[in-house]
Amino acid sequence: MTSSADSPAQLQTSLWRHRNFRTFLIGQSASVTGSSISSMLIPVIAVLELHATTSQVAWLAFLGLLPPAVLALHAGALADRHSKQRQMIIGDLVSAAALATVPVAAALDALTLPQLMAIAVVQGAAGVVHDAAAISILPSLVDRSLIQRSNSRVGALFALSATGGSNLGAALTALVGPARALLGDVLSYLISAWCTARIRMPKTDRARTGERRLWAEIGEGVGYVRSDDRLRTLTLVNASTSFALALLNTLWALYLLRTLAMSTTAFGVVLGLGALGAAAGALLAPALARRIGPGPMMLAALAITPVTQIPLLLASPGLGWQIVIGAALFVQLACAGAAGTTQRSIRQIITNSRMQARIEGPHVFRTGL
């Protein structure tokens, strides 16, 4: 499919010359950067400003994850029924409005933990509404032959944006305090909404689904996945690996900082190496898929990933093990970047255009786009 803004002649040029793709990438990179700011600062505000207990911080994290778990399928069905562009903008504006209440309440000395929890729920819901549309809009912006290259650029830039956002959040906190630093994320959502509004969407014939029940459309999407061996396999693999990594990541930072006595500076360097690995894997994915095939490449990535966890079992405090753990994280996230980019491209290429969001919706759980 070729968008109305990208002529066939343009398809032979660099992706960066595709106006729609460039605008989409700028806006979503800003959103990822800002989301990294708030994901770091919300717990900091809860602990340092509101003196939250460990259980309260755990509840705050849980409430942020609950909306994606409950609403992912619904958000995907809505994106297939209505305008993906409009759904992305609404998600961004709701998130911006919710987060803007934090610095306002802090300035009035009225910020409370229940408010933070409510914001976590609202932001989680708005985020899944936005992401379900954003992850499925790419096939309508670039030609089908460019989908894998496009996802490669998206994955690489998003990995770097996430790390940059964490560093920016730390710098803003030092300058203006954690509550006002959240204005950086508010600004990122506004940039994302503005860029999304500037995308020139192609004119497509949308199926008349308004009279159908949303649950019927969700069921149609589930049935579509079950009927295709490729989609069913990719969905099961993504769900199982995401669940395993979520369990690991819950204790990973605590283990490095407390048990292995890693300094915060060293921890930041390790995270930076991981982001570089994710970017490298995403950029190398198209070449690796062409050379050895997408299936073998993803199988190799899945096989290597458990091996990268061995240093955590053997490590002890010290610079040498910190270097080993950083290198292992680089390899782990390079595998994740390569496999994730390829998996997403395959789903987008083989899925019917009217089903894109319902197929991609459940995958917003991962790392986002």
C-alpha positions in Angstrom: 0.0 0.0 0.0 1.3 3.4 -0.9 0.1 6.5 1.0 -1.2 9.5 -0.9 1.7 11.6 0.3 4.5 9.2 -0.9 4.8 8.7 -4.6 6.3 5.6 -6.2 9.5 7.6 -7.1 9.9 8.4 -3.4 9.8 4.8 -2.4 13.3 4.3 -3.9 14.8 7.1 -1.8 15.8 7.2 1.9 13.0 6.6 4.4 13.9 10.0 6.0 12.5 11.6 2.8 9.1 10.1 3.4 7.2 13.0 5.0 4.6 10.8 6.7 7.1 8.4 8.2 9.4 11.2 9.3 6.6 13.1 11.0 5.3 9.9 12.7 8.8 9.0 13.9 9.5 12.4 15.4 6.2 12.5 17.3 6.4 9.0 18.7 10.1 9.4 19.6 9.1 12.5 21.6 6.4 10.5 23.3 8.7 7.7 24.2 11.3 10.1 25.6 8.6 11.8 27.7 7.2 8.5 28.9 10.6 7.5 30.2 10.7 10.7 32.2 7.4 10.0 33.9 8.0 6.3 34.5 11.1 7.2 36.4 9.7 10.3 38.2 6.3 9.0 39.4 7.8 6.5 41.8 10.4 9.1 42.9 7.6 11.5 43.7 5.7 8.8 45.6 8.6 7.8 47.7 10.4 11.1 48.3 7.6 13.7 48.3 4.7 11.6 49.6 6.6 9.0 51.7 4.9 6.0 50.1 5.5 2.6 51.6 6.9 -0.3 49.5 3.4 -1.8 49.2 2.0 1.6 48.1 4.7 1.9 45.4 3.8 -1.7 44.3 0.2 -0.7 44.0 1.1 2.4 42.0 3.0 0.2 39.5 0.2 -2.3 39.4 -2.4 0.3 38.6 -0.3 1.6 35.8 -0.1 -1.9 34.2 -3.8 -2.7 34.8 -5.4 -0.7 31.9 -3.2 -2.2 29.2 -4.1 -5.7 30.5 -7.8 -5.0 30.4 -8.1 -2.6 27.5 -5.6 -3.8 24.9 -8.1 -5.8 22.8 -10.8 -3.1 23.1 -8.3 -0.4 22.0 -7.3 -2.4 19.0 -10.9 -3.0 17.9 -11.6 0.8 18.3 -8.6 1.7 16.2 -9.8 -0.6 13.4 -13.3 0.8 13.6 -12.4 4.5 13.8 -9.5 6.8 12.8 -6.2 5.7 14.1 -4.8 9.2 13.8 -7.6 10.6 15.9 -7.3 7.9 18.5 -3.5 8.6 18.9 -4.2 12.3 19.3 -6.9 11.7 22.0 -4.6 9.4 23.9 -1.8 12.0 23.9 -4.0 14.9 25.0 -5.6 12.9 27.8 -2.2 11.8 29.1 -0.9 15.3 28.9 -3.9 16.7 30.9 -3.6 14.0 33.5 0.1 14.5 34.1 -0.2 18.3 34.1 -2.2 18.0 37.3 0.8 16.8 39.3 3.0 20.0 39.2 -0.2 22.1 39.7 -1.2 20.1 42.8 2.4 20.1 44.1 2.6 23.9 43.7 -0.6 24.2 45.8 0.8 21.7 48.3 -2.2 19.5 47.6 -0.6 16.5 45.9 -1.7 13.1 47.3 -0.9 9.5 46.7 -4.5 8.7 45.6 -4.1 11.4 43.0 -0.9 9.7 41.7 -2.7 6.4 41.6 -5.6 7.9 39.7 -3.2 9.4 37.2 -1.5 6.0 36.8 -4.8 4.5 35.8 -5.8 7.3 33.4 -2.3 7.5 31.8 -2.3 3.7 31.4 -5.7 3.7 29.7 -4.8 6.6 27.5 -1.5 5.0 26.7 -3.0 1.8 25.5 -5.5 3.6 23.4 -2.7 5.6 21.7 -0.3 2.7 21.3 -2.9 0.3 19.8 -3.4 2.8 17.0 0.2 3.8 16.7 1.6 0.3 16.4 -0.8 -0.5 13.6 -0.7 2.7 11.6 2.7 2.2 10.0 1.5 0.0 7.1 -0.8 2.8 5.9 2.1 5.3 5.9 4.7 3.5 3.9 4.8 1.0 1.1 4.6 -2.7 2.1 8.1 -3.3 0.8 9.4 -0.7 3.3 7.7 -2.0 6.4 10.7 -4.0 7.8 13.2 -1.1 7.2 10.7 1.3 8.8 10.3 -0.9 11.9 14.0 -1.2 12.1 14.4 2.6 12.3 11.5 2.9 14.7 12.9 0.2 17.1 16.4 1.7 17.1 15.3 5.3 17.7 12.8 4.3 20.4 15.4 2.4 22.3 17.7 5.4 22.3 14.8 7.8 23.1 13.8 5.7 26.2 17.4 6.0 27.6 17.6 9.7 26.7 14.3 10.3 28.5 15.6 8.7 31.7 18.7 10.9 31.6 16.7 13.9 30.8 14.3 13.2 33.7 17.3 13.0 36.1 18.6 16.3 34.8 15.3 18.1 35.0 14.8 16.7 38.5 18.1 18.2 39.6 17.1 21.6 38.1 13.4 22.0 39.0 12.4 19.1 41.2 10.6 15.9 40.3 7.0 17.3 40.2 7.8 20.2 37.8 10.1 17.9 35.8 7.0 16.0 34.7 6.2 19.0 32.5 8.8 17.6 30.2 6.5 14.6 29.6 3.5 16.9 29.2 5.4 18.7 26.5 6.3 15.4 24.8 2.7 14.4 24.5 1.8 17.7 23.0 4.6 17.4 20.4 3.4 13.8 19.7 -0.2 15.0 19.2 0.9 17.9 16.9 3.1 15.6 14.8 0.3 13.1 14.5 -2.2 15.7 13.4 0.3 16.7 10.6 0.4 13.2 9.1 -1.4 13.0 5.7 -3.4 9.9 6.0 -4.4 8.1 2.7 -8.1 8.0 1.8 -9.2 4.4 2.4 -12.6 2.8 2.3 -13.4 2.0 5.9 -15.7 -0.9 6.5 -19.0 0.1 8.1 -18.7 -1.4 11.5 -20.5 1.1 13.6 -23.6 -1.1 14.0 -21.6 -4.1 15.2 -20.9 -4.8 18.8 -17.3 -4.2 19.9 -17.1 -7.6 21.4 -17.9 -9.1 18.0 -15.1 -7.3 16.4 -12.7 -8.4 19.2 -13.8 -12.0 18.6 -13.2 -11.6 14.9 -9.6 -10.4 15.6 -9.0 -13.4 18.0 -10.4 -15.8 15.4 -8.2 -14.2 12.7 -5.1 -14.9 14.9 -6.2 -18.5 15.7 -6.8 -19.3 12.0 -3.3 -18.2 10.9 -0.4 -20.5 12.1 2.1 -17.7 11.7 0.2 -15.1 13.7 -0.8 -17.6 16.4 2.8 -18.7 16.8 4.2 -15.1 17.0 1.5 -14.1 19.5 2.3 -17.1 21.8 6.0 -16.5 21.6 5.6 -12.8 22.3 3.3 -13.4 25.3 5.6 -16.0 26.9 8.8 -14.0 26.5 7.2 -10.8 27.7 5.9 -12.6 30.8 9.3 -14.1 31.6 11.1 -10.8 31.1 8.5 -8.9 33.2 9.2 -11.3 36.1 13.0 -10.8 35.6 12.8 -7.0 35.4 10.8 -6.8 38.6 13.8 -7.9 40.7 16.6 -7.0 38.3 17.4 -3.5 39.4 17.0 -4.4 43.1 19.5 -7.3 42.6 22.1 -5.1 40.9 21.8 -2.2 43.3 21.6 -4.0 46.6 23.0 -7.5 46.2 25.8 -6.7 43.8 26.3 -3.2 45.3 26.4 -1.5 41.9 26.6 2.3 42.1 23.9 4.4 40.5 26.4 5.6 38.0 27.4 2.1 37.0 23.8 1.1 36.8 23.1 4.0 34.4 26.0 2.9 32.2 24.7 -0.7 32.2 21.3 0.6 31.1 22.9 2.7 28.4 24.7 -0.3 27.0 21.4 -2.1 26.9 19.8 0.7 24.9 22.7 0.6 22.5 22.2 -3.1 22.1 18.5 -2.7 21.4 19.2 -0.1 18.8 21.9 -2.2 17.2 19.7 -5.2 17.0 16.8 -3.3 15.5 19.1 -1.7 12.8 20.7 -5.1 12.0 17.4 -7.0 11.8 16.6 -6.4 8.1 20.1 -7.5 7.0 20.1 -10.6 9.3 16.6 -11.6 8.1 17.8 -11.4 4.5 21.0 -13.4 5.2 19.7 -16.2 7.3 15.9 -15.9 7.1 13.5 -14.3 9.6 12.6 -17.6 11.2 16.1 -18.8 12.0 17.1 -15.3 13.1 14.3 -15.1 15.6 15.0 -18.7 16.9 18.6 -17.8 17.4 17.7 -14.7 19.3 15.4 -16.7 21.5 18.1 -19.3 22.1 20.8 -16.7 23.0 18.6 -14.7 25.4 18.7 -17.3 28.3 22.5 -17.5 28.0 22.8 -13.8 28.7 21.3 -14.4 32.1 24.1 -16.7 33.3 26.3 -13.9 34.5 23.6 -12.8 36.9 23.8 -16.2 38.5 27.6 -16.1 38.9 28.3 -12.4 39.5 29.7 -10.9 42.6 30.4 -7.2 43.5 33.2 -5.6 41.4 34.0 -3.7 38.2 34.8 -6.9 36.3 31.4 -8.4 36.8 29.7 -5.0 36.1 31.4 -5.0 32.6 30.3 -8.6 32.0 26.7 -7.8 33.0 26.7 -4.7 30.8 27.9 -6.8 27.9 25.3 -9.5 28.5 22.5 -6.9 28.6 23.8 -5.4 25.3 23.5 -8.9 23.7 20.1 -9.6 25.4 18.5 -6.4 24.2 20.2 -6.7 20.7 18.4 -10.1 20.4 15.1 -8.5 21.6 15.5 -5.6 19.2 16.2 -7.8 16.2 13.5 -10.4 17.0 10.9 -7.8 18.0 11.4 -5.7 14.9 11.2 -8.7 12.6 8.2 -10.1 14.4 6.3 -6.9 14.2 7.1 -6.5 10.5 5.9 -10.0 9.7 2.6 -9.4 11.5 2.0 -6.1 9.6 2.9 -7.6 6.2 0.7 -10.7 6.4 -2.3 -9.1 8.2 -5.3 -7.7 6.3 -5.4 -3.9 6.5 -8.8 -3.8 8.2 -7.5 -6.1 11.0 -4.1 -4.4 11.7 -5.0 -2.8 15.1 -6.8 -5.9 16.4 -3.8 -8.0 15.6 -1.3 -5.6 17.0 -3.3 -4.5 20.1 -2.3 -7.3 22.4 1.4 -6.6 21.6 1.4 -3.1 23.1 2.2 -4.9 26.4 5.7 -5.3 25.5 7.9 -2.4 25.5 5.4 -0.3 23.7 6.0 0.2 20.0 
